[in-house]
Amino acid sequence: MNFKKSAILAMTTAALIFGVVGCGNNNAGSSTANSGGNSSSTAGKDSYKIAISQYVEHPSLDATREGFMAALKDAGLVEKENLTVDYNNAQADSANNMSIAQKIAGEKYDLVLAIATPPAIAVAGQVKDSPILFAAVTDPLDAKLVSDLEHPGGNISGASDTNPEAIKKLMNFVADHFGDVKNVGVVLNEGEPNAVVMSKIAEEALKERGISLVKATVTNTSEVKQAAESLVGRVDAIYITLDNTVVEAVNTIIQTANEHDIPFFSADRDTVEKGAFATVGFKYFDHGYQVGQMAVEVLKNGKNVGDLQVTVPDKLDFILNLSAAAEQGIEVTDAMKEQVLDKENNLIE
């Protein structure tokens, strides 16, 4: 996701972060590679070949890929008919991530999709002759994927999945509706730049309301449960960012929050659907669909990928899980519910 202030200024000031890569399964098919991000040679082709690099399997990233594929299908690009897809998943392994990027660079594709920051960085560093789109990347500027959000240039563009305003709104929600909260704990992998950027935004927003952010750091998924348990008795609420390492083990945080009646807030909708109480977010399927529409512009309409503006989620809303609230000892007030614009879809029973 990206940020906006007055187009470039606010977008550059706000923090975004990244994504993820993949390792996986290959399909055969023919294609013509594009140079310099200019895909005009693909317009009017009978068939296309694309590669997808995804960092790890979890609901948000999977939904991103599904939305991307749905947009292609709606535009008449159907897998196994006129579209060949080389899907790779790195399973959160950095060595796999780089190997996948190198493999993709050695073949010919009409377009490459990188889902999450690690794969986006790896693919951008290796693939020079095909247009690249990224998705589920928090901060494309900080990741040095692009230097200008409005005019990326080169052979890469895409969509950030973070809007700093969403984090600030969520932290203000905590302050406004949970008067007893003095300390909010965050479980994060400081090796993921996206987690660092987002936790910093949260920390600054909470500080303005007189609330402290307490960090429990991890280096891998196996440490998440212990980190969450270490916050018990030290914090009044828990928050997680779009941190791939942490999200992969989020069920252990949900379990800890439920057992100890600790309100649990998340940066993404999928985690709320799993059992966190609240977020300000969007559907990752819609995020992926947005990137898929960009891919259609490149593949079918001959647009230069570097001319496509980097986009951010614009359909933000509060999302509350009422069942999770009961598990965590939260009394959901009418004032909380009033924050939700789309009550039919975003008040989860």
Secondary structure, 3 states (H helix, E strand, C coil): CCCCCCCHHHHHHCCCECCCCCCEECCCCCCCCCCCCECHHHCCCCCEEEEEEECCCCHHHHHHHHHHHHHHHHCCCCECCCEEEEEEECCCCHHHHHHHHHHHHCCCCCEEEEECHHHHHHHHHHCCCCCEEEEEEECCCCCCCCCCCCCCCCCEEEEECCCHHHHHHHHHHHHHHCCCCCEEEEEECCCCHHHHHHHHHHHHHHHCCCCEEEEEECCCHHHHHHHHHHCCCCCCEEEECCCHHHHCCHHHHHHHHHHCCCCEEECCHHHHHHCCCEEEECCHHHHHHHHHHHHHHHHCCCCEHHHCCCECCCCCEEEEEHHHHHHCCCCCCHHHHCCCCCHHHHEEC
